[in-house]
Amino acid sequence: MSTSSTEPLLEARDLVAGYLPGVNILNGCNLVVHPGELVGIIGPNGAGKSTLLKALFGLVHVRSGSVVLQGEDITNERADTLVRRGVGFVPQNNNVFPSLTVKENLEMGCFLKPSLFESRFEYVSELFPRLRERAGQRAGALSGGERQMVAMGRALMLEPSVLLLDEPSAGLSPSLQDEVFLQCKRINATGVAILMVEQNARRCLQVVHRAYVLDQGRNAYTGSGRELLRDPVVIELYLGTLAKATGG
């Protein structure tokens, strides 16, 4: 996928951010997502991966640097403002309303523009047919994989141009992890750009166009998924022997 002539959709420039005063988790992070791209963020635990996603979405205060969406500065904008502007976010935990039905969860995703619900429900049901089958079931009674579909479906209800996914495969069995990665590819194929933080680094690199390796709140490496899968330093430091055996 060639993106060299494409204006960035989402950009992080020299981000410094953290949760506690004087303690920075991000130490000058840079990142670019172009329209229609599927981009991964991998790295060791504590590298700042989820913090970066939350800083982009206005959930962690950016102390310096900037976040730019389609050429406009959105640094520290409120999350609901960003949703209106086409940014979807799926957190790792507590990402469904367990007492509401699947359909009601999806309706919550459309609360800013209720008139879109019918057409967007059709779109999401095409991507995730199981959600149509489970429409009347409470989300809390679903399997982990199905709950992840509900969370992703809800974030898609307002036609985002970019979807931020925080550890979408966390806690799922290997077969369900594979299903989530295939769902990400299907969503991306409809034209939605995706920025995905993922603990399953090897599988992530197999499906993304490009990826960033974060370490200690900075970009350590960047390249196409294929390049990083074959980079001996990335393999040794971040992927382990399994990637060496199967990453080609």
Secondary structure by P-SEA (a helix, b strand, c coil): cccccccccbbbcccccccccccccccccccccccccbbbbbbccccaaaaaaaaaacccccccccccccccccccccaaaaaaabbbbbcccccccccccaaaaaaaaacccccccaaaaaaaaaacaaaaaacccccccccaaaaaaaaaaaaacccccbbbbccccccccaaaaaaaaaaaaaaaaabbbbbbbccaaaaaaacccbbbbbccccccccccaaaaaacaaaaacccccccccccc
